[in-house]
């Protein structure tokens, strides 16, 4: 599962920064990777650019995501750390502006 999350998140990074993104993501736990992936997925579903924008916009978006996630039973006590890691990932990877291609799985 970790390798799939790392590969998916690395693919979101701009080409020249993919190796930096891979090094960063490789050091994270599966739970931390899932948090970042959930943010990215929520951004895509809401039609928002996952790119960071200004620092204040980034902080606002991450806080909104944390608030929406807070009521879930799976929300853990380490949300502050995960939010910091998410902000670092978004700042350091220069995410692509192009829409992410999603393949539907056939049942």
C-alpha positions as CSV (number, residue, x, y, z in Angstrom):
1,X,0.0,0.0,0.0
2,X,2.8,2.4,0.9
3,X,4.5,2.0,-2.5
4,X,1.2,2.7,-4.3
5,X,0.6,5.8,-2.4
6,X,4.2,7.1,-2.9
7,X,4.0,6.4,-6.6
8,X,0.6,8.1,-6.9
9,X,1.7,11.2,-5.0
10,X,5.1,11.4,-6.8
11,X,3.2,11.4,-10.1
12,X,1.4,14.6,-9.0
13,X,4.8,16.5,-8.7
14,X,6.3,18.5,-11.5
15,X,8.8,16.4,-13.4
16,X,12.0,18.0,-12.2
17,X,10.8,17.7,-8.5
18,X,9.6,14.1,-8.6
19,X,12.9,12.7,-7.1
20,X,12.7,15.3,-4.3
21,X,9.0,14.3,-3.7
22,X,9.9,10.6,-3.7
23,X,12.7,11.1,-1.1
24,X,10.3,13.1,1.1
25,X,7.4,10.7,0.8
26,X,9.5,7.6,1.3
27,X,10.2,8.7,4.9
28,X,6.6,9.0,5.8
29,X,4.3,6.4,7.4
30,X,1.4,4.8,5.6
31,X,-1.0,6.9,7.7
32,X,0.8,10.1,6.8
33,X,0.8,9.2,3.1
34,X,-2.9,8.5,3.3
35,X,-3.6,11.9,4.9
36,X,-1.7,13.6,2.0
37,X,-3.5,11.5,-0.6
38,X,-6.9,12.2,1.0
39,X,-6.2,16.0,0.7
40,X,-5.1,15.6,-2.9
41,X,-8.2,13.6,-3.7
42,X,-10.5,16.0,-1.9
43,X,-8.9,18.9,-3.9
44,X,-9.5,17.1,-7.2
45,X,-13.1,16.2,-6.3
46,X,-13.9,19.8,-5.2
47,X,-12.3,21.1,-8.5
48,X,-9.6,23.0,-6.7
49,X,-6.0,23.2,-7.8
50,X,-3.9,21.1,-5.4
51,X,-1.1,23.6,-5.8
52,X,-0.2,25.5,-2.7
53,X,-1.0,29.2,-3.7
54,X,0.1,31.7,-1.1
55,X,1.1,30.6,2.4
56,X,-2.1,31.9,3.9
57,X,-4.3,30.2,1.3
58,X,-2.4,27.0,1.9
59,X,-2.9,27.2,5.6
60,X,-6.6,28.0,5.2
61,X,-7.1,25.0,2.8
62,X,-5.2,22.6,5.1
63,X,-7.2,23.8,8.1
64,X,-10.4,23.4,6.3
65,X,-9.5,19.9,5.3
66,X,-8.5,19.1,8.9
67,X,-11.8,20.5,10.2
68,X,-13.8,18.4,7.8
69,X,-11.9,15.4,8.7
70,X,-12.1,15.9,12.5
71,X,-15.5,14.3,12.9
72,X,-14.4,11.1,11.3
73,X,-13.8,8.1,13.5
74,X,-10.4,7.5,11.8
75,X,-9.1,11.0,12.7
76,X,-6.1,10.6,15.0
77,X,-4.4,12.7,17.6
78,X,-1.4,13.5,15.3
79,X,-3.3,15.8,13.0
80,X,-0.9,18.7,13.6
81,X,2.1,16.7,12.4
82,X,0.2,15.4,9.4
83,X,-0.9,19.0,8.5
84,X,2.8,20.1,8.7
85,X,3.9,17.3,6.5
86,X,1.1,18.1,4.0
87,X,2.1,21.7,3.8
88,X,5.8,20.7,3.3
89,X,4.8,18.3,0.5
90,X,2.7,21.0,-1.2
91,X,5.4,23.6,-0.9
92,X,8.3,21.4,-2.0
93,X,6.9,19.6,-5.0
94,X,5.6,22.2,-7.4
95,X,2.5,20.2,-8.3
96,X,1.4,20.0,-11.8
97,X,-1.4,22.3,-12.9
98,X,-2.7,19.7,-15.4
99,X,-5.7,17.6,-14.3
100,X,-4.9,14.2,-12.9
101,X,-6.0,11.3,-15.1
102,X,-8.1,8.8,-13.2
103,X,-8.6,5.3,-14.5
104,X,-11.9,3.6,-13.5
105,X,-11.6,0.0,-12.4
106,X,-14.1,-2.3,-14.0
107,X,-15.8,-4.7,-11.6
